[in-house]
Amino acid sequence: MKFERIEGHAIGYIGINTMVTFSLTFAVILGGAIVTKPDIPFWPLAIVAMTTAALIPTVFLRSSRTVWTAIDLIMRPLRTGEIDPRFIVIDPAVGRWRR
C-alpha cells in the first residue's frame, strides 16, 4: 500500500503533527505556569517550551503519517490494485490472490 495515495496527502499528516505539537507545547506552558503559580520563571519555562516545540515534530512525524493514512483509509477505502500481493493474501474487491 502506498503512503502517498493522492497528490497533497502530506498536508494531512503535517496538519496532525502541527496540532499535536501546538497542543503539547501549550500543555507544557500551562502546566509550568500552574505549578509555579505566584512567581512564574520566564526563561526556564520558555526553554522547556521551545525544546518541546522543537523535539515533538521530529519524534511524532512517523506516527502522524500513520494516523493520517488510517484516517484517509476510513474516508476513502482501498480500491482494486492498491494492495501489493506480496504483503497480503486477500484483496477485498478481488478475492484470493492466485499463487
VENTA-V39692 format. One record per helix or strand of 3 or more residues. SS is the DSSP state (hx for helix, st for strand). FROM is the first residue (numbers start at 1). TO is the last residue. Records with the same first field share a line. If there is no record, write none. Layout:
SS->FROM-TO / FROM-TO
This chain:
hx->9-35 / 42-75
